[in-house]
């Protein structure tokens, strides 16, 4: 009976499953919008769209969107540029690992909201503290992920390369890099997610525009419709980045065998 159900499910195209999932989400949203305890926080679709259009007409939405995307992009890129060489150095050189890894593990357990005030005290208000907070969050998750990929490279491959006369540079470019590429792409995907989830904390640093800043200000006035619309916009940005990174992953790691579920 179970096999029959699985075969029936496998016949349904992915796009149909997507439509079913979307319809289910809309149904849950509608139910929340009519329940007295949740209707204020979850207005219906029409009211939410009207709230978003109000922000667009005021000119606030595009300013908020562009400000957040700039902060996220800068923090994300800087975090990756720092994390990649640091992860390789930690995996390759034991002294570097022993000095840096404990602090990375220590800072990972601290929520960004806890050290945002300290960063503001050091760098002032504006975009700079936002970029610093996002950079720290992205660096931590990317560095740990890439580091795990490097140390999991088969030691036999490295020894064989050395026997054949390969230099450290050859080992990095021809052995470690191809073997670690899936982990690097995973770090890229996780970093994008962390950058967006850190956005609210990052924009609590006296920002004058941004999706996170606007959500916080709308929360103060209990204006649920545009606030919910902004939350959904952040989710749409996140899933769009996820799809783009997965597309890039398929192109770059097509040689890798993956288990079909």
NORWO-V619340 format. One record per residue. N is the residue number from 1. RES is the residue in three letters. SS is DSSP state (2 for helix, 1 for strand, 0 for the rest). PSI is psi in degrees with one decimal (999 if undefined). Layout:
# NORWO-V619340
n:N res:RES ss:SS psi:PSI
n:N res:RES ss:SS psi:PSI
This chain:
# NORWO-V619340
n:1 res:UNK ss:0 psi:-41.3
n:2 res:UNK ss:2 psi:-42.9
n:3 res:UNK ss:2 psi:-36.5
n:4 res:UNK ss:2 psi:-41.4
n:5 res:UNK ss:2 psi:-42.0
n:6 res:UNK ss:2 psi:-41.3
n:7 res:UNK ss:2 psi:-34.8
n:8 res:UNK ss:2 psi:-41.3
n:9 res:UNK ss:2 psi:-35.0
n:10 res:UNK ss:2 psi:-19.4
n:11 res:UNK ss:2 psi:-17.8
n:12 res:UNK ss:0 psi:125.1
n:13 res:UNK ss:0 psi:151.6
n:14 res:UNK ss:2 psi:-35.9
n:15 res:UNK ss:2 psi:-33.5
n:16 res:UNK ss:2 psi:-41.8
n:17 res:UNK ss:2 psi:-37.9
n:18 res:UNK ss:2 psi:-41.9
n:19 res:UNK ss:2 psi:-39.4
n:20 res:UNK ss:2 psi:-43.6
n:21 res:UNK ss:2 psi:-43.0
n:22 res:UNK ss:2 psi:-43.1
n:23 res:UNK ss:2 psi:-39.6
n:24 res:UNK ss:2 psi:-40.7
n:25 res:UNK ss:2 psi:-41.9
n:26 res:UNK ss:2 psi:-36.3
n:27 res:UNK ss:2 psi:-44.6
n:28 res:UNK ss:2 psi:-42.3
n:29 res:UNK ss:2 psi:-44.5
n:30 res:UNK ss:2 psi:-42.0
n:31 res:UNK ss:2 psi:-43.0
n:32 res:UNK ss:2 psi:-31.7
n:33 res:UNK ss:2 psi:-14.6
n:34 res:UNK ss:2 psi:-10.0
n:35 res:UNK ss:0 psi:127.9
n:36 res:UNK ss:2 psi:-39.8
n:37 res:UNK ss:2 psi:-22.1
n:38 res:UNK ss:2 psi:-9.1
n:39 res:UNK ss:2 psi:-31.6
n:40 res:UNK ss:0 psi:-37.0
n:41 res:UNK ss:0 psi:-25.2
n:42 res:UNK ss:0 psi:74.3
n:43 res:UNK ss:0 psi:159.3
n:44 res:UNK ss:0 psi:173.9
n:45 res:UNK ss:2 psi:-44.8
n:46 res:UNK ss:2 psi:-46.5
n:47 res:UNK ss:2 psi:-38.7
n:48 res:UNK ss:2 psi:-43.3
n:49 res:UNK ss:2 psi:-39.5
n:50 res:UNK ss:2 psi:-39.3
n:51 res:UNK ss:2 psi:-40.8
n:52 res:UNK ss:2 psi:-42.7
n:53 res:UNK ss:2 psi:-32.7
n:54 res:UNK ss:2 psi:-42.7
n:55 res:UNK ss:2 psi:-35.2
n:56 res:UNK ss:2 psi:-45.0
n:57 res:UNK ss:2 psi:-33.0
n:58 res:UNK ss:0 psi:-13.3
n:59 res:UNK ss:0 psi:5.1
n:60 res:UNK ss:2 psi:-33.9
n:61 res:UNK ss:2 psi:-49.6
n:62 res:UNK ss:2 psi:-34.1
n:63 res:UNK ss:2 psi:-42.5
n:64 res:UNK ss:2 psi:-44.2
n:65 res:UNK ss:2 psi:-48.1
n:66 res:UNK ss:2 psi:-39.1
n:67 res:UNK ss:2 psi:-44.4
n:68 res:UNK ss:2 psi:-42.6
n:69 res:UNK ss:2 psi:-37.3
n:70 res:UNK ss:2 psi:-46.2
n:71 res:UNK ss:2 psi:-44.4
n:72 res:UNK ss:2 psi:-44.5
n:73 res:UNK ss:2 psi:-45.0
n:74 res:UNK ss:2 psi:-48.9
n:75 res:UNK ss:2 psi:-38.5
n:76 res:UNK ss:2 psi:-48.3
n:77 res:UNK ss:2 psi:-46.4
n:78 res:UNK ss:2 psi:-41.4
n:79 res:UNK ss:2 psi:-41.7
n:80 res:UNK ss:2 psi:-42.5
n:81 res:UNK ss:2 psi:-35.6
n:82 res:UNK ss:2 psi:-39.3
n:83 res:UNK ss:2 psi:-38.9
n:84 res:UNK ss:2 psi:-56.4
n:85 res:UNK ss:2 psi:-33.9
n:86 res:UNK ss:2 psi:-41.6
n:87 res:UNK ss:2 psi:-40.7
n:88 res:UNK ss:2 psi:-42.9
n:89 res:UNK ss:2 psi:-40.2
n:90 res:UNK ss:2 psi:-39.0
n:91 res:UNK ss:2 psi:-30.3
n:92 res:UNK ss:2 psi:-32.5
n:93 res:UNK ss:0 psi:116.9
n:94 res:UNK ss:2 psi:-43.8
n:95 res:UNK ss:2 psi:-41.7
n:96 res:UNK ss:2 psi:-43.1
n:97 res:UNK ss:2 psi:-45.2
n:98 res:UNK ss:2 psi:-28.7
n:99 res:UNK ss:2 psi:-42.5
n:100 res:UNK ss:2 psi:-39.1
n:101 res:UNK ss:2 psi:-43.0
n:102 res:UNK ss:2 psi:-36.3
n:103 res:UNK ss:2 psi:-34.0
n:104 res:UNK ss:2 psi:-44.6
n:105 res:UNK ss:2 psi:-34.9
n:106 res:UNK ss:2 psi:-49.0
n:107 res:UNK ss:2 psi:-30.5
n:108 res:UNK ss:2 psi:-29.9
n:109 res:UNK ss:0 psi:0.5
n:110 res:UNK ss:0 psi:122.0
n:111 res:UNK ss:0 psi:141.4
n:112 res:UNK ss:2 psi:-35.3
n:113 res:UNK ss:2 psi:-24.1
n:114 res:UNK ss:2 psi:-36.7
n:115 res:UNK ss:2 psi:2.8
n:116 res:UNK ss:2 psi:-46.4
n:117 res:UNK ss:2 psi:-36.0
n:118 res:UNK ss:2 psi:-39.9
n:119 res:UNK ss:2 psi:-38.8
n:120 res:UNK ss:2 psi:-39.1
n:121 res:UNK ss:2 psi:-33.0
n:122 res:UNK ss:2 psi:-38.6
n:123 res:UNK ss:2 psi:-2.1
n:124 res:UNK ss:0 psi:-170.3
n:125 res:UNK ss:0 psi:168.8
n:126 res:UNK ss:0 psi:-155.4
n:127 res:UNK ss:2 psi:-32.5
n:128 res:UNK ss:2 psi:-50.5
n:129 res:UNK ss:2 psi:-32.1
n:130 res:UNK ss:2 psi:-47.3
n:131 res:UNK ss:2 psi:-39.4
n:132 res:UNK ss:2 psi:-45.1
n:133 res:UNK ss:2 psi:-45.5
n:134 res:UNK ss:2 psi:-38.4
n:135 res:UNK ss:2 psi:-45.6
n:136 res:UNK ss:2 psi:-46.8
n:137 res:UNK ss:2 psi:-43.7
n:138 res:UNK ss:2 psi:-42.0
n:139 res:UNK ss:2 psi:-44.8
n:140 res:UNK ss:2 psi:-49.4
n:141 res:UNK ss:2 psi:-38.3
n:142 res:UNK ss:2 psi:-41.2
n:143 res:UNK ss:2 psi:-46.0
n:144 res:UNK ss:2 psi:-42.3
n:145 res:UNK ss:2 psi:-46.6
n:146 res:UNK ss:2 psi:-39.3
n:147 res:UNK ss:2 psi:-44.1
n:148 res:UNK ss:2 psi:-36.8
n:149 res:UNK ss:2 psi:-41.5
n:150 res:UNK ss:2 psi:-43.9
n:151 res:UNK ss:2 psi:-15.5
n:152 res:UNK ss:0 psi:1.1
n:153 res:UNK ss:0 psi:135.5
n:154 res:UNK ss:0 psi:121.1
n:155 res:UNK ss:2 psi:-28.4
n:156 res:UNK ss:2 psi:-39.1
n:157 res:UNK ss:2 psi:-41.1
n:158 res:UNK ss:2 psi:-43.2
n:159 res:UNK ss:2 psi:-40.1
n:160 res:UNK ss:2 psi:-39.7
n:161 res:UNK ss:2 psi:-39.2
n:162 res:UNK ss:2 psi:-40.8
n:163 res:UNK ss:2 psi:-35.9
n:164 res:UNK ss:0 psi:4.3
n:165 res:UNK ss:0 psi:16.8
n:166 res:UNK ss:0 psi:140.2
n:167 res:UNK ss:0 psi:173.1
n:168 res:UNK ss:2 psi:-37.6
n:169 res:UNK ss:2 psi:-43.2
n:170 res:UNK ss:2 psi:-40.1
n:171 res:UNK ss:2 psi:-41.2
n:172 res:UNK ss:2 psi:-46.1
n:173 res:UNK ss:2 psi:-33.8
n:174 res:UNK ss:2 psi:-15.6
n:175 res:UNK ss:2 psi:-59.1
n:176 res:UNK ss:2 psi:-45.3
n:177 res:UNK ss:2 psi:-50.2
n:178 res:UNK ss:2 psi:-37.7
n:179 res:UNK ss:2 psi:-28.7
n:180 res:UNK ss:2 psi:-12.2
n:181 res:UNK ss:2 psi:-44.5
n:182 res:UNK ss:2 psi:-36.9
n:183 res:UNK ss:2 psi:-37.0
n:184 res:UNK ss:2 psi:-42.7
n:185 res:UNK ss:2 psi:-34.6
n:186 res:UNK ss:2 psi:-40.7
n:187 res:UNK ss:2 psi:-39.0
n:188 res:UNK ss:2 psi:-42.6
n:189 res:UNK ss:2 psi:-44.9
n:190 res:UNK ss:2 psi:-36.8
n:191 res:UNK ss:2 psi:-39.3
n:192 res:UNK ss:2 psi:-41.5
n:193 res:UNK ss:2 psi:-44.1
n:194 res:UNK ss:2 psi:-38.0
n:195 res:UNK ss:2 psi:-41.3
n:196 res:UNK ss:2 psi:-40.0
n:197 res:UNK ss:2 psi:-20.8
n:198 res:UNK ss:0 psi:-7.2
n:199 res:UNK ss:2 psi:-43.4
n:200 res:UNK ss:2 psi:-45.8
n:201 res:UNK ss:2 psi:-41.2
n:202 res:UNK ss:2 psi:-36.1
n:203 res:UNK ss:0 psi:12.8
n:204 res:UNK ss:0 psi:17.1
n:205 res:UNK ss:0 psi:35.5
n:206 res:UNK ss:0 psi:27.3
n:207 res:UNK ss:0 psi:146.8
n:208 res:UNK ss:0 psi:-11.5
n:209 res:UNK ss:0 psi:160.3
n:210 res:UNK ss:0 psi:153.1
n:211 res:UNK ss:2 psi:-44.2
n:212 res:UNK ss:2 psi:-42.6
n:213 res:UNK ss:2 psi:-41.5
n:214 res:UNK ss:2 psi:-39.1
n:215 res:UNK ss:2 psi:-41.5
n:216 res:UNK ss:2 psi:-43.3
n:217 res:UNK ss:2 psi:-37.8
n:218 res:UNK ss:2 psi:-31.3
n:219 res:UNK ss:2 psi:-34.2
n:220 res:UNK ss:2 psi:-28.9
n:221 res:UNK ss:0 psi:3.4
n:222 res:UNK ss:0 psi:37.1
n:223 res:UNK ss:0 psi:88.4
n:224 res:UNK ss:2 psi:-34.7
n:225 res:UNK ss:2 psi:-56.9
n:226 res:UNK ss:2 psi:-30.7
n:227 res:UNK ss:2 psi:-45.2
n:228 res:UNK ss:2 psi:-38.7
n:229 res:UNK ss:2 psi:-40.8
n:230 res:UNK ss:2 psi:-39.6
n:231 res:UNK ss:2 psi:-42.5
n:232 res:UNK ss:2 psi:-38.4
n:233 res:UNK ss:2 psi:-42.8
n:234 res:UNK ss:2 psi:-41.2
n:235 res:UNK ss:2 psi:-39.7
n:236 res:UNK ss:2 psi:-41.6
n:237 res:UNK ss:2 psi:-43.5
n:238 res:UNK ss:2 psi:-45.6
n:239 res:UNK ss:2 psi:-29.6
n:240 res:UNK ss:2 psi:-44.9
n:241 res:UNK ss:2 psi:-39.6
n:242 res:UNK ss:2 psi:-45.2
n:243 res:UNK ss:2 psi:-41.2
n:244 res:UNK ss:2 psi:-42.0
n:245 res:UNK ss:2 psi:-38.0
n:246 res:UNK ss:2 psi:-37.4
n:247 res:UNK ss:2 psi:-44.6
n:248 res:UNK ss:2 psi:-37.6
n:249 res:UNK ss:2 psi:-41.2
n:250 res:UNK ss:2 psi:-36.8
n:251 res:UNK ss:2 psi:-36.9
n:252 res:UNK ss:2 psi:-24.0
n:253 res:UNK ss:0 psi:36.6
n:254 res:UNK ss:0 psi:-20.8
n:255 res:UNK ss:0 psi:-17.7
n:256 res:UNK ss:0 psi:131.0
n:257 res:UNK ss:0 psi:134.0
n:258 res:UNK ss:0 psi:145.0
n:259 res:UNK ss:0 psi:129.8
n:260 res:UNK ss:0 psi:130.1
n:261 res:UNK ss:0 psi:999
